């Protein structure tokens, strides 16, 4: 198959705050930070291992439709995206210790455990651990 997932994004209400949260709290590494004009930047982060196989863009939610969508997801308690973790209990404790606010503590949901937190930039983010 020639199609590959190399880039995905989350909308954020403040790119500076998002970059700080996603790197200093979640532990991702900054990959790109390019000024694209009009006060906007192309910012991407990658996994802690620094691999460039998949990047997460921190997109400004300046588009009114995007802002409406982001707000609706948050108000309906729907995570904007999900990240896999090896040990959800350890990650939950680590993030709580850094002041991250969880709306769902680690919970078994069929073959996975999930937890949900606010990213301080207008999104709910789910972390999950596959069973076994």
N, CA, C and O atoms as a GROMACS GRO file, in nm:
protein
  528
    1UNK      N    1   0.084  -0.118   0.000
    1UNK     CA    2   0.000   0.000   0.000
    1UNK      C    3   0.088   0.124   0.000
    1UNK      O    4   0.188   0.129   0.072
    2UNK      N    5   0.054   0.223  -0.080
    2UNK     CA    6   0.138   0.342  -0.088
    2UNK      C    7   0.095   0.454   0.007
    2UNK      O    8   0.173   0.545   0.033
    3UNK      N    9  -0.026   0.448   0.060
    3UNK     CA   10  -0.070   0.551   0.153
    3UNK      C   11  -0.012   0.526   0.291
    3UNK      O   12  -0.012   0.413   0.340
    4UNK      N   13   0.038   0.633   0.354
    4UNK     CA   14   0.098   0.622   0.487
    4UNK      C   15   0.049   0.737   0.572
    4UNK      O   16   0.028   0.847   0.522
    5UNK      N   17   0.033   0.713   0.700
    5UNK     CA   18   0.003   0.821   0.793
    5UNK      C   19   0.136   0.874   0.844
    5UNK      O   20   0.210   0.803   0.912
    6UNK      N   21   0.166   0.999   0.810
    6UNK     CA   22   0.292   1.061   0.850
    6UNK      C   23   0.268   1.187   0.933
    6UNK      O   24   0.357   1.232   1.005
    7UNK      N   25   0.146   1.245   0.921
    7UNK     CA   26   0.115   1.370   0.987
    7UNK      C   27  -0.032   1.372   1.026
    7UNK      O   28  -0.119   1.336   0.947
    8UNK      N   29  -0.057   1.413   1.147
    8UNK     CA   30  -0.193   1.437   1.193
    8UNK      C   31  -0.187   1.565   1.275
    8UNK      O   32  -0.079   1.618   1.301
    9UNK      N   33  -0.301   1.615   1.316
    9UNK     CA   34  -0.298   1.743   1.386
    9UNK      C   35  -0.407   1.753   1.491
    9UNK      O   36  -0.506   1.680   1.489
   10UNK      N   37  -0.386   1.845   1.582
   10UNK     CA   38  -0.490   1.887   1.677
   10UNK      C   39  -0.495   2.039   1.669
   10UNK      O   40  -0.392   2.106   1.654
   11UNK      N   41  -0.615   2.092   1.680
   11UNK     CA   42  -0.630   2.237   1.684
   11UNK      C   43  -0.602   2.284   1.826
   11UNK      O   44  -0.638   2.217   1.923
   12UNK      N   45  -0.537   2.397   1.837
   12UNK     CA   46  -0.504   2.452   1.968
   12UNK      C   47  -0.540   2.600   1.970
   12UNK      O   48  -0.534   2.668   1.868
   13UNK      N   49  -0.579   2.649   2.088
   13UNK     CA   50  -0.617   2.789   2.098
   13UNK      C   51  -0.499   2.881   2.124
   13UNK      O   52  -0.514   3.003   2.121
   14UNK      N   53  -0.381   2.824   2.151
   14UNK     CA   54  -0.262   2.905   2.174
   14UNK      C   55  -0.140   2.818   2.141
   14UNK      O   56  -0.111   2.722   2.213
   15UNK      N   57  -0.071   2.852   2.033
   15UNK     CA   58   0.040   2.767   1.989
   15UNK      C   59   0.156   2.766   2.088
   15UNK      O   60   0.219   2.661   2.106
   16UNK      N   61   0.187   2.878   2.150
   16UNK     CA   62   0.297   2.879   2.248
   16UNK      C   63   0.266   2.788   2.366
   16UNK      O   64   0.350   2.709   2.408
   17UNK      N   65   0.145   2.801   2.420
   17UNK     CA   66   0.105   2.718   2.534
   17UNK      C   67   0.101   2.571   2.494
   17UNK      O   68   0.140   2.483   2.571
   18UNK      N   69   0.052   2.545   2.373
   18UNK     CA   70   0.045   2.407   2.324
   18UNK      C   71   0.184   2.346   2.312
   18UNK      O   72   0.206   2.233   2.356
   19UNK      N   73   0.278   2.420   2.253
   19UNK     CA   74   0.414   2.368   2.238
   19UNK      C   75   0.474   2.336   2.375
   19UNK      O   76   0.538   2.232   2.392
   20UNK      N   77   0.453   2.424   2.470
   20UNK     CA   78   0.505   2.401   2.605
   20UNK      C   79   0.442   2.277   2.668
   20UNK      O   80   0.512   2.194   2.725
   21UNK      N   81   0.309   2.264   2.658
   21UNK     CA   82   0.239   2.150   2.718
   21UNK      C   83   0.281   2.019   2.652
   21UNK      O   84   0.312   1.921   2.721
   22UNK      N   85   0.280   2.016   2.520
   22UNK     CA   86   0.308   1.891   2.449
   22UNK      C   87   0.454   1.847   2.464
   22UNK      O   88   0.484   1.727   2.455
   23UNK      N   89   0.545   1.942   2.485
   23UNK     CA   90   0.686   1.904   2.504
   23UNK      C   91   0.721   1.888   2.651
   23UNK      O   92   0.773   1.784   2.691
   24UNK      N   93   0.695   1.988   2.732
   24UNK     CA   94   0.738   1.986   2.872
   24UNK      C   95   0.654   1.895   2.961
   24UNK      O   96   0.705   1.840   3.058
   25UNK      N   97   0.527   1.879   2.930
   25UNK     CA   98   0.440   1.795   3.013
   25UNK      C   99   0.424   1.656   2.953
   25UNK      O  100   0.451   1.556   3.020
   26UNK      N  101   0.382   1.650   2.827
   26UNK     CA  102   0.360   1.518   2.767
   26UNK      C  103   0.490   1.449   2.727
   26UNK      O  104   0.495   1.326   2.720
   27UNK      N  105   0.594   1.526   2.702
   27UNK     CA  106   0.724   1.464   2.672
   27UNK      C  107   0.755   1.447   2.526
   27UNK      O  108   0.854   1.382   2.492
   28UNK      N  109   0.673   1.504   2.436
   28UNK     CA  110   0.706   1.499   2.294
   28UNK      C  111   0.825   1.591   2.268
   28UNK      O  112   0.860   1.674   2.352
   29UNK      N  113   0.886   1.577   2.150
   29UNK     CA  114   0.997   1.663   2.111
   29UNK      C  115   0.954   1.752   1.995
   29UNK      O  116   0.884   1.707   1.904
   30UNK      N  117   0.997   1.878   2.001
   30UNK     CA  118   0.966   1.969   1.890
   30UNK      C  119   1.040   1.923   1.766
   30UNK      O  120   1.160   1.894   1.772
   31UNK      N  121   0.969   1.916   1.654
   31UNK     CA  122   1.030   1.880   1.528
   31UNK      C  123   1.045   2.003   1.439
   31UNK      O  124   1.154   2.031   1.389
   32UNK      N  125   0.935   2.076   1.419
   32UNK     CA  126   0.939   2.194   1.334
   32UNK      C  127   0.871   2.311   1.405
   32UNK      O  128   0.775   2.292   1.480
   33UNK      N  129   0.922   2.430   1.381
   33UNK     CA  130   0.862   2.553   1.432
   33UNK      C  131   0.896   2.661   1.330
   33UNK      O  132   1.000   2.726   1.339
   34UNK      N  133   0.807   2.680   1.233
   34UNK     CA  134   0.833   2.768   1.119
   34UNK      C  135   0.730   2.880   1.117
   34UNK      O  136   0.609   2.855   1.120
   35UNK      N  137   0.776   3.003   1.111
   35UNK     CA  138   0.687   3.119   1.099
   35UNK      C  139   0.627   3.116   0.958
   35UNK      O  140   0.700   3.118   0.859
   36UNK      N  141   0.494   3.113   0.951
   36UNK     CA  142   0.427   3.112   0.821
   36UNK      C  143   0.352   3.242   0.795
   36UNK      O  144   0.274   3.252   0.700
   37UNK      N  145   0.376   3.343   0.877
   37UNK     CA  146   0.318   3.474   0.856
   37UNK      C  147   0.186   3.494   0.929
   37UNK      O  148   0.123   3.399   0.975
   38UNK      N  149   0.147   3.619   0.939
   38UNK     CA  150   0.021   3.658   1.004
   38UNK      C  151   0.009   3.608   1.146
   38UNK      O  152  -0.102   3.584   1.195
   39UNK      N  153   0.122   3.592   1.215
   39UNK     CA  154   0.119   3.549   1.354
   39UNK      C  155   0.102   3.399   1.373
   39UNK      O  156   0.084   3.353   1.486
   40UNK      N  157   0.108   3.322   1.265
   40UNK     CA  158   0.091   3.177   1.274
   40UNK      C  159   0.223   3.106   1.248
   40UNK      O  160   0.312   3.158   1.180
   41UNK      N  161   0.233   2.984   1.304
   41UNK     CA  162   0.352   2.902   1.286
   41UNK      C  163   0.310   2.760   1.249
   41UNK      O  164   0.202   2.713   1.284
   42UNK      N  165   0.400   2.694   1.176
   42UNK     CA  166   0.385   2.551   1.147
   42UNK      C  167   0.467   2.480   1.253
   42UNK      O  168   0.589   2.474   1.244
   43UNK      N  169   0.398   2.425   1.355
   43UNK     CA  170   0.466   2.360   1.466
   43UNK      C  171   0.429   2.212   1.465
   43UNK      O  172   0.311   2.177   1.460
   44UNK      N  173   0.530   2.126   1.468
   44UNK     CA  174   0.504   1.983   1.482
   44UNK      C  175   0.589   1.927   1.595
   44UNK      O  176   0.698   1.976   1.624
   45UNK      N  177   0.536   1.824   1.657
   45UNK     CA  178   0.608   1.749   1.759
   45UNK      C  179   0.610   1.603   1.719
   45UNK      O  180   0.526   1.556   1.642
   46UNK      N  181   0.708   1.532   1.773
   46UNK     CA  182   0.723   1.389   1.747
   46UNK      C  183   0.737   1.317   1.881
   46UNK      O  184   0.753   1.380   1.985
   47UNK      N  185   0.732   1.185   1.876
   47UNK     CA  186   0.746   1.104   1.996
   47UNK      C  187   0.876   1.131   2.069
   47UNK      O  188   0.972   1.184   2.011
   48UNK      N  189   0.879   1.094   2.194
   48UNK     CA  190   0.996   1.119   2.280
   48UNK      C  191   1.123   1.057   2.224
   48UNK      O  192   1.233   1.105   2.252
   49UNK      N  193   1.110   0.952   2.145
   49UNK     CA  194   1.228   0.888   2.086
   49UNK      C  195   1.286   0.970   1.972
   49UNK      O  196   1.394   0.940   1.921
   50UNK      N  197   1.212   1.076   1.931
   50UNK     CA  198   1.262   1.164   1.828
   50UNK      C  199   1.243   1.115   1.686
   50UNK      O  200   1.285   1.181   1.592
   51UNK      N  201   1.181   0.997   1.670
   51UNK     CA  202   1.158   0.944   1.536
   51UNK      C  203   1.064   1.033   1.457
   51UNK      O  204   0.966   1.084   1.511
   52UNK      N  205   1.094   1.052   1.330
   52UNK     CA  206   1.013   1.140   1.246
   52UNK      C  207   0.908   1.064   1.164
   52UNK      O  208   0.855   1.117   1.067
   53UNK      N  209   0.878   0.940   1.204
   53UNK     CA  210   0.784   0.861   1.124
   53UNK      C  211   0.642   0.916   1.129
   53UNK      O  212   0.568   0.904   1.031
   54UNK      N  213   0.602   0.978   1.240
   54UNK     CA  214   0.471   1.041   1.251
   54UNK      C  215   0.487   1.170   1.330
   54UNK      O  216   0.547   1.172   1.437
   55UNK      N  217   0.432   1.278   1.273
   55UNK     CA  218   0.437   1.408   1.340
   55UNK      C  219   0.296   1.453   1.376
   55UNK      O  220   0.199   1.420   1.308
   56UNK      N  221   0.287   1.530   1.484
   56UNK     CA  222   0.161   1.590   1.529
   56UNK      C  223   0.175   1.740   1.512
   56UNK      O  224   0.261   1.803   1.574
   57UNK      N  225   0.090   1.798   1.427
   57UNK     CA  226   0.090   1.943   1.406
   57UNK      C  227   0.000   2.009   1.510
   57UNK      O  228  -0.110   1.961   1.536
   58UNK      N  229   0.048   2.117   1.568
   58UNK     CA  230  -0.029   2.196   1.664
   58UNK      C  231  -0.089   2.313   1.586
   58UNK      O  232  -0.028   2.420   1.576
   59UNK      N  233  -0.208   2.290   1.531
   59UNK     CA  234  -0.273   2.383   1.440
   59UNK      C  235  -0.347   2.493   1.514
   59UNK      O  236  -0.422   2.464   1.608
   60UNK      N  237  -0.328   2.620   1.476
   60UNK     CA  238  -0.406   2.726   1.538
   60UNK      C  239  -0.554   2.714   1.498
   60UNK      O  240  -0.585   2.685   1.382
   61UNK      N  241  -0.642   2.736   1.593
   61UNK     CA  242  -0.785   2.722   1.564
   61UNK      C  243  -0.846   2.855   1.520
   61UNK      O  244  -0.956   2.889   1.562
   62UNK      N  245  -0.775   2.930   1.437
   62UNK     CA  246  -0.820   3.061   1.393
   62UNK      C  247  -0.941   3.055   1.301
   62UNK      O  248  -1.015   3.152   1.291
   63UNK      N  249  -0.961   2.945   1.234
   63UNK     CA  250  -1.077   2.929   1.146
   63UNK      C  251  -1.202   2.912   1.233
   63UNK      O  252  -1.205   2.822   1.317
   64UNK      N  253  -1.304   2.996   1.215
   64UNK     CA  254  -1.424   2.986   1.300
   64UNK      C  255  -1.488   2.846   1.298
   64UNK      O  256  -1.538   2.800   1.401
   65UNK      N  257  -1.486   2.778   1.184
   65UNK     CA  258  -1.543   2.643   1.178
   65UNK      C  259  -1.461   2.547   1.263
   65UNK      O  260  -1.517   2.460   1.331
   66UNK      N  261  -1.329   2.562   1.259
   66UNK     CA  262  -1.242   2.478   1.340
   66UNK      C  263  -1.264   2.503   1.488
   66UNK      O  264  -1.270   2.408   1.567
   67UNK      N  265  -1.276   2.627   1.527
   67UNK     CA  266  -1.300   2.661   1.667
   67UNK      C  267  -1.433   2.604   1.714
   67UNK      O  268  -1.441   2.550   1.824
   68UNK      N  269  -1.536   2.615   1.631
   68UNK     CA  270  -1.667   2.560   1.666
   68UNK      C  271  -1.659   2.409   1.685
   68UNK      O  272  -1.715   2.355   1.781
   69UNK      N  273  -1.588   2.341   1.594
   69UNK     CA  274  -1.571   2.196   1.603
   69UNK      C  275  -1.496   2.158   1.730
   69UNK      O  276  -1.537   2.068   1.803
   70UNK      N  277  -1.384   2.227   1.757
   70UNK     CA  278  -1.304   2.199   1.876
   70UNK      C  279  -1.387   2.218   2.002
   70UNK      O  280  -1.384   2.134   2.092
   71UNK      N  281  -1.459   2.328   2.010
   71UNK     CA  282  -1.542   2.357   2.128
   71UNK      C  283  -1.651   2.252   2.146
   71UNK      O  284  -1.677   2.208   2.258
   72UNK      N  285  -1.714   2.212   2.037
   72UNK     CA  286  -1.821   2.111   2.044
   72UNK      C  287  -1.767   1.978   2.094
   72UNK      O  288  -1.830   1.914   2.179
   73UNK      N  289  -1.652   1.935   2.044
   73UNK     CA  290  -1.593   1.810   2.092
   73UNK      C  291  -1.566   1.818   2.242
   73UNK      O  292  -1.600   1.725   2.316
   74UNK      N  293  -1.506   1.928   2.286
   74UNK     CA  294  -1.472   1.944   2.427
   74UNK      C  295  -1.598   1.941   2.513
   74UNK      O  296  -1.603   1.872   2.615
   75UNK      N  297  -1.701   2.016   2.472
   75UNK     CA  298  -1.826   2.023   2.549
   75UNK      C  299  -1.898   1.889   2.555
   75UNK      O  300  -1.972   1.862   2.650
   76UNK      N  301  -1.878   1.805   2.454
   76UNK     CA  302  -1.941   1.673   2.450
   76UNK      C  303  -1.851   1.565   2.512
   76UNK      O  304  -1.883   1.446   2.505
   77UNK      N  305  -1.739   1.607   2.571
   77UNK     CA  306  -1.643   1.514   2.634
   77UNK      C  307  -1.586   1.412   2.536
   77UNK      O  308  -1.566   1.296   2.571
   78UNK      N  309  -1.561   1.457   2.414
   78UNK     CA  310  -1.505   1.369   2.310
   78UNK      C  311  -1.358   1.406   2.290
   78UNK      O  312  -1.328   1.521   2.255
   79UNK      N  313  -1.266   1.313   2.311
   79UNK     CA  314  -1.125   1.343   2.289
   79UNK      C  315  -1.096   1.379   2.143
   79UNK      O  316  -1.153   1.320   2.051
   80UNK      N  317  -1.007   1.474   2.124
   80UNK     CA  318  -0.966   1.516   1.990
   80UNK      C  319  -0.873   1.414   1.925
   80UNK      O  320  -0.871   1.400   1.803
   81UNK      N  321  -0.797   1.343   2.007
   81UNK     CA  322  -0.706   1.241   1.957
   81UNK      C  323  -0.670   1.148   2.074
   81UNK      O  324  -0.712   1.171   2.187
   82UNK      N  325  -0.595   1.045   2.044
   82UNK     CA  326  -0.555   0.947   2.146
   82UNK      C  327  -0.409   0.907   2.125
   82UNK      O  328  -0.361   0.898   2.013
   83UNK      N  329  -0.342   0.884   2.237
   83UNK     CA  330  -0.203   0.840   2.235
   83UNK      C  331  -0.190   0.710   2.314
   83UNK      O  332  -0.246   0.697   2.423
   84UNK      N  333  -0.118   0.614   2.258
   84UNK     CA  334  -0.095   0.487   2.327
   84UNK      C  335   0.017   0.502   2.428
   84UNK      O  336   0.116   0.571   2.404
   85UNK      N  337   0.000   0.436   2.542
   85UNK     CA  338   0.103   0.433   2.646
   85UNK      C  339   0.130   0.287   2.684
   85UNK      O  340   0.046   0.200   2.664
   86UNK      N  341   0.249   0.262   2.738
   86UNK     CA  342   0.286   0.127   2.780
   86UNK      C  343   0.224   0.091   2.915
   86UNK      O  344   0.187  -0.024   2.938
   87UNK      N  345   0.214   0.190   3.004
   87UNK     CA  346   0.164   0.166   3.140
   87UNK      C  347   0.076   0.283   3.178
   87UNK      O  348   0.125   0.388   3.221
   88UNK      N  349  -0.054   0.266   3.164
   88UNK     CA  350  -0.147   0.377   3.185
   88UNK      C  351  -0.148   0.426   3.329
   88UNK      O  352  -0.164   0.546   3.352
   89UNK      N  353  -0.131   0.337   3.425
   89UNK     CA  354  -0.130   0.380   3.566
   89UNK      C  355  -0.010   0.469   3.595
   89UNK      O  356  -0.023   0.572   3.662
   90UNK      N  357   0.106   0.431   3.545
   90UNK     CA  358   0.226   0.512   3.566
   90UNK      C  359   0.215   0.646   3.496
   90UNK      O  360   0.251   0.750   3.552
   91UNK      N  361   0.165   0.645   3.374
   91UNK     CA  362   0.150   0.771   3.299
   91UNK      C  363   0.047   0.861   3.365
   91UNK      O  364   0.065   0.983   3.371
   92UNK      N  365  -0.060   0.804   3.414
   92UNK     CA  366  -0.163   0.880   3.486
   92UNK      C  367  -0.101   0.948   3.610
   92UNK      O  368  -0.122   1.067   3.632
   93UNK      N  369  -0.025   0.873   3.688
   93UNK     CA  370   0.038   0.930   3.808
   93UNK      C  371   0.140   1.039   3.770
   93UNK      O  372   0.146   1.143   3.835
   94UNK      N  373   0.218   1.014   3.666
   94UNK     CA  374   0.318   1.112   3.622
   94UNK      C  375   0.251   1.242   3.580
   94UNK      O  376   0.291   1.350   3.623
   95UNK      N  377   0.149   1.231   3.497
   95UNK     CA  378   0.080   1.351   3.448
   95UNK      C  379   0.005   1.424   3.559
   95UNK      O  380   0.006   1.546   3.565
   96UNK      N  381  -0.061   1.348   3.648
   96UNK     CA  382  -0.128   1.411   3.762
   96UNK      C  383  -0.028   1.488   3.846
   96UNK      O  384  -0.057   1.598   3.893
   97UNK      N  385   0.090   1.431   3.865
   97UNK     CA  386   0.194   1.497   3.942
   97UNK      C  387   0.243   1.626   3.878
   97UNK      O  388   0.296   1.713   3.947
   98UNK      N  389   0.223   1.639   3.747
   98UNK     CA  390   0.261   1.760   3.675
   98UNK      C  391   0.144   1.859   3.664
   98UNK      O  392   0.154   1.962   3.597
   99UNK      N  393   0.033   1.826   3.732
   99UNK     CA  394  -0.081   1.917   3.734
   99UNK      C  395  -0.183   1.897   3.624
   99UNK      O  396  -0.274   1.979   3.610
  100UNK      N  397  -0.171   1.790   3.546
  100UNK     CA  398  -0.267   1.764   3.440
  100UNK      C  399  -0.402   1.726   3.501
  100UNK      O  400  -0.409   1.648   3.596
  101UNK      N  401  -0.508   1.784   3.445
  101UNK     CA  402  -0.644   1.760   3.496
  101UNK      C  403  -0.711   1.652   3.412
  101UNK      O  404  -0.729   1.667   3.291
  102UNK      N  405  -0.747   1.543   3.478
  102UNK     CA  406  -0.814   1.431   3.412
  102UNK      C  407  -0.965   1.438   3.433
  102UNK      O  408  -1.012   1.467   3.543
  103UNK      N  409  -1.040   1.412   3.327
  103UNK     CA  410  -1.185   1.400   3.338
  103UNK      C  411  -1.225   1.254   3.352
  103UNK      O  412  -1.335   1.224   3.399
  104UNK      N  413  -1.138   1.163   3.310
  104UNK     CA  414  -1.160   1.020   3.325
  104UNK      C  415  -1.030   0.958   3.375
  104UNK      O  416  -0.928   0.964   3.308
  105UNK      N  417  -1.036   0.898   3.494
  105UNK     CA  418  -0.921   0.826   3.548
  105UNK      C  419  -0.907   0.694   3.470
  105UNK      O  420  -1.001   0.655   3.401
  106UNK      N  421  -0.795   0.627   3.481
  106UNK     CA  422  -0.780   0.500   3.410
  106UNK      C  423  -0.899   0.407   3.433
  106UNK      O  424  -0.936   0.376   3.546
  107UNK      N  425  -0.957   0.364   3.321
  107UNK     CA  426  -1.079   0.284   3.322
  107UNK      C  427  -1.066   0.173   3.218
  107UNK      O  428  -1.024   0.198   3.105
  108UNK      N  429  -1.100   0.051   3.257
  108UNK     CA  430  -1.098  -0.061   3.164
  108UNK      C  431  -1.219  -0.048   3.070
  108UNK      O  432  -1.332  -0.033   3.116
  109UNK      N  433  -1.195  -0.055   2.940
  109UNK     CA  434  -1.299  -0.048   2.838
  109UNK      C  435  -1.277  -0.163   2.741
  109UNK      O  436  -1.212  -0.147   2.638
  110UNK      N  437  -1.332  -0.278   2.774
  110UNK     CA  438  -1.310  -0.394   2.688
  110UNK      C  439  -1.164  -0.433   2.688
  110UNK      O  440  -1.106  -0.456   2.794
  111UNK      N  441  -1.100  -0.440   2.568
  111UNK     CA  442  -0.961  -0.486   2.561
  111UNK      C  443  -0.856  -0.377   2.588
  111UNK      O  444  -0.737  -0.402   2.576
  112UNK      N  445  -0.901  -0.256   2.624
  112UNK     CA  446  -0.806  -0.150   2.651
  112UNK      C  447  -0.841  -0.078   2.781
  112UNK      O  448  -0.953  -0.089   2.831
  113UNK      N  449  -0.744  -0.006   2.835
  113UNK     CA  450  -0.768   0.087   2.946
  113UNK      C  451  -0.750   0.227   2.889
  113UNK      O  452  -0.660   0.251   2.808
  114UNK      N  453  -0.837   0.319   2.931
  114UNK     CA  454  -0.829   0.456   2.882
  114UNK      C  455  -0.826   0.554   2.999
  114UNK      O  456  -0.865   0.520   3.111
  115UNK      N  457  -0.780   0.673   2.972
  115UNK     CA  458  -0.791   0.787   3.063
  115UNK      C  459  -0.800   0.910   2.973
  115UNK      O  460  -0.748   0.909   2.861
  116UNK      N  461  -0.865   1.017   3.022
  116UNK     CA  462  -0.886   1.136   2.941
  116UNK      C  463  -0.848   1.259   3.023
  116UNK      O  464  -0.884   1.271   3.140
  117UNK      N  465  -0.774   1.352   2.960
  117UNK     CA  466  -0.732   1.474   3.026
  117UNK      C  467  -0.747   1.594   2.932
  117UNK      O  468  -0.759   1.579   2.811
  118UNK      N  469  -0.745   1.714   2.992
  118UNK     CA  470  -0.749   1.838   2.915
  118UNK      C  471  -0.606   1.881   2.885
  118UNK      O  472  -0.518   1.872   2.971
  119UNK      N  473  -0.582   1.927   2.762
  119UNK     CA  474  -0.446   1.964   2.722
  119UNK      C  475  -0.414   2.113   2.744
  119UNK      O  476  -0.308   2.159   2.700
  120UNK      N  477  -0.499   2.187   2.809
  120UNK     CA  478  -0.485   2.330   2.838
  120UNK      C  479  -0.497   2.417   2.713
  120UNK      O  480  -0.479   2.538   2.722
  121UNK      N  481  -0.527   2.358   2.599
  121UNK     CA  482  -0.534   2.432   2.472
  121UNK      C  483  -0.667   2.411   2.401
  121UNK      O  484  -0.678   2.436   2.281
  122UNK      N  485  -0.768   2.366   2.476
  122UNK     CA  486  -0.902   2.350   2.420
  122UNK      C  487  -0.941   2.210   2.382
  122UNK      O  488  -1.047   2.190   2.323
  123UNK      N  489  -0.858   2.110   2.415
  123UNK     CA  490  -0.887   1.972   2.374
  123UNK      C  491  -0.890   1.876   2.492
  123UNK      O  492  -0.826   1.898   2.594
  124UNK      N  493  -0.967   1.772   2.474
  124UNK     CA  494  -0.954   1.654   2.559
  124UNK      C  495  -0.870   1.554   2.483
  124UNK      O  496  -0.888   1.536   2.363
  125UNK      N  497  -0.778   1.490   2.552
  125UNK     CA  498  -0.687   1.393   2.492
  125UNK      C  499  -0.704   1.261   2.567
  125UNK      O  500  -0.706   1.258   2.690
  126UNK      N  501  -0.715   1.154   2.493
  126UNK     CA  502  -0.726   1.020   2.553
  126UNK      C  503  -0.592   0.951   2.546
  126UNK      O  504  -0.524   0.956   2.443
  127UNK      N  505  -0.554   0.887   2.654
  127UNK     CA  506  -0.442   0.793   2.649
  127UNK      C  507  -0.501   0.654   2.667
  127UNK      O  508  -0.602   0.637   2.735
  128UNK      N  509  -0.437   0.556   2.608
  128UNK     CA  510  -0.489   0.420   2.619
  128UNK      C  511  -0.375   0.320   2.625
  128UNK      O  512  -0.265   0.342   2.574
  129UNK      N  513  -0.406   0.209   2.688
  129UNK     CA  514  -0.311   0.098   2.698
  129UNK      C  515  -0.383  -0.028   2.652
  129UNK      O  516  -0.482  -0.070   2.712
  130UNK      N  517  -0.333  -0.090   2.542
  130UNK     CA  518  -0.392  -0.217   2.500
  130UNK      C  519  -0.369  -0.324   2.606
  130UNK      O  520  -0.270  -0.321   2.679
  131UNK      N  521  -0.462  -0.417   2.614
  131UNK     CA  522  -0.449  -0.527   2.709
  131UNK      C  523  -0.333  -0.616   2.668
  131UNK      O  524  -0.315  -0.646   2.550
  132UNK      N  525  -0.255  -0.658   2.766
  132UNK     CA  526  -0.145  -0.752   2.742
  132UNK      C  527  -0.030  -0.681   2.680
  132UNK      O  528   0.072  -0.743   2.652
   0.00000   0.00000   0.00000
